[in-house]
Amino acid sequence: MVAARLPVEDLEKHPQLGYVAREETFQSKKNLRQGQESINSKIALLKNALVESQVDPAQTSAALELITDEAKKLRDEAEEHKINVAQTNAFVTHDDLDGSLVEQVAELQNDIKRRSVELISQSLQSMPSQLPTTLDEQQTLLEDMEIKKQNLQNLISSMNDAPAAEELKQKSEWDLSRIKDLLQQLGSAVGDKLAALAAFNAARREAEEKAPDHHG
């Protein structure tokens, strides 16, 4: 490793050190290329999974949750790769490396958030104008709305202040306002105690879904 940091003139005086430096340079570039290829492959897989998640509406929510988790891991991997590129020695050129991997993953994450918001919006639009009449149905809907509220709040808090995210944030906040109105109506219908229980159950379900062993 020391040889790779020596000045060029020292390497010219010591051919063996020059050979070691070239070997280290070759291995560094090889590792960086392999890391880049791995990240690019995972980006493509997640993009494809995001498209396929829309095929079966019944599975979309669970698929988006899994894709969100994988994209977060990939963002960490891309950040680490970027650091590794910056820390390589001066003999390693980066002309053949893609410097936009972190930005590509961030864009993918925004696409996932957008799809998650669209899914919630679609479910709100498909709801009947009248609230259910039975207590069981009202309580089920109440818990569902609590989960949607928490999901939207998490999405909004994770959105950055970039202009591209502003429209999505506004849409999310509008949907959140609508959900809160529905929760108020349902709370009046089922009573305060059942409404509190529904909120507790929704929070518990969300915690269980985020547990480390949730995805096997």
Number of C-alpha atoms within 10 A of each C-alpha: 10 8 18 22 12 14 10 13 9 12 18 11 10 12 11 12 17 19 14 16 21 16 12 18 20 13 13 18 19 12 15 18 16 12 17 20 14 14 20 17 12 16 20 12 12 21 19 11 15 20 10 12 19 16 10 10 11 10 11 18 17 13 17 20 16 14 20 20 13 15 21 14 11 23 21 13 19 25 14 14 20 18 11 14 18 11 9 16 15 13 16 16 12 15 7 8 14 13 15 11 21 20 13 15 25 17 12 20 23 20 14 20 23 17 19 21 21 16 17 20 18 11 10 16 10 8 9 8 7 6 14 15 9 10 13 11 11 19 21 13 18 27 23 16 23 23 20 21 22 16 16 22 14 11 19 20 9 12 15 12 9 8 9 10 15 13 11 19 23 12 16 24 16 13 20 22 13 15 20 15 12 18 21 14 14 22 19 12 18 16 12 13 9 19 22 14 14 22 19 14 16 21 16 13 14 14 11 12 14 13 10 8 8 9 10 4
